[in-house]
Amino acid sequence: MFVCYLAIVVAPAVRALRLKPAEDDAAAVCLILIWGIALTGLSTFTGPSITVMDFLICIFAGRCHLFLAGARKRKQLDRSHICRVAQAV
């Protein structure tokens, strides 16, 4: 359960942190990382339950996944634009 939680919730925040998010994305990343550190200290990595806090953490983790997907899409668009410019030359 611990590895799954890290892979689904904490790892996307760490990856998003490397891309230097701004504004709302940065807030979601920071909150997920702080939550992960807090859970490590408390040794309370449990499965998601139906509480408001777990719901908010899931929303913030989703925001991190969305940020990463947007960054991946922008990178692909930049590559395709570069390819088109290179073909035109």
C-alpha positions in Angstrom: 0.0 0.0 0.0 2.9 2.3 0.8 4.5 2.0 -2.6 1.2 2.5 -4.4 0.6 5.7 -2.4 4.0 7.0 -3.2 3.6 6.2 -6.9 0.2 7.7 -7.3 0.2 10.7 -4.9 3.7 11.7 -3.9 5.8 10.9 -7.0 3.8 13.2 -9.3 4.4 16.1 -6.9 8.1 15.5 -6.9 8.2 15.3 -10.7 6.1 18.5 -11.0 8.4 20.3 -8.6 11.3 19.8 -11.1 9.2 21.6 -13.7 8.8 24.7 -11.6 5.0 25.1 -11.4 3.4 28.5 -10.8 0.5 29.7 -8.7 -2.2 27.1 -8.1 -0.1 24.3 -9.4 2.7 25.2 -7.1 0.3 25.3 -4.1 -0.9 21.8 -5.0 2.6 20.4 -5.3 3.7 22.0 -2.0 0.7 20.7 -0.1 1.2 17.1 -1.4 4.9 17.2 -0.5 4.2 18.5 3.0 1.4 15.9 3.4 3.8 13.2 2.3 6.5 14.3 4.8 3.9 14.5 7.6 2.7 11.0 6.9 6.2 9.7 6.9 6.8 11.1 10.3 3.5 9.8 11.7 3.9 6.4 10.0 0.2 6.6 9.0 0.3 5.6 5.3 -3.2 4.1 5.0 -5.5 3.7 2.1 -7.7 6.6 1.0 -10.8 6.8 3.1 -13.9 9.0 2.9 -12.8 12.1 4.8 -12.5 15.6 3.7 -8.7 15.6 4.1 -8.3 12.5 1.9 -10.6 14.0 -0.7 -8.6 17.2 -0.8 -5.3 15.3 -1.1 -6.8 13.3 -4.0 -7.8 16.6 -5.7 -4.3 18.1 -5.2 -2.7 14.9 -6.6 -5.0 15.1 -9.6 -3.8 18.7 -10.1 -0.2 17.5 -10.1 -1.1 14.8 -12.7 -2.9 17.4 -14.8 0.1 19.8 -14.6 2.5 17.0 -15.7 0.1 16.0 -18.6 0.0 19.6 -19.8 3.8 19.9 -19.6 4.1 16.7 -21.6 1.7 18.0 -24.2 3.5 21.3 -24.5 6.8 19.5 -25.0 5.3 17.3 -27.8 3.9 20.4 -29.5 7.3 22.2 -29.3 9.0 19.1 -30.9 6.4 18.9 -33.7 6.8 22.6 -34.4 10.6 22.3 -34.6 10.2 19.3 -37.0 7.9 21.3 -39.2 10.3 24.3 -39.3 13.2 22.0 -40.1 11.3 20.3 -42.9 10.3 23.7 -44.4 14.0 24.8 -44.5 
